[in-house]
């Protein structure tokens, strides 16, 4: 996984959300984004991180997004680590 692949995973996740009639408005409300702001910011790593944070809140969403995009469900968590704020802390 690298930043380019992480971006592709996030874009696949938003594609899945857009295909779910009721879910995209929930994401927009939770994130504070407008539809126009989301569209304009799709290349922004921070927006991509927000997309993945949202999808990762529910395992069934991860599985559905993975099925929609043809990805391994584990790719979503891996991708999140490459976007802003996703570094896994080392406590040792």
Secondary structure, DSSP 4 states (H G I P E B T S, - for coil): --HHHHHHHHHHHHHHHHHSTTHHHHHHHHHT--HHHHHHTTT-HHHHHHHHHHHTT-HHHHHHHHHHHT--THHHHHHHHTSTT-PPP---
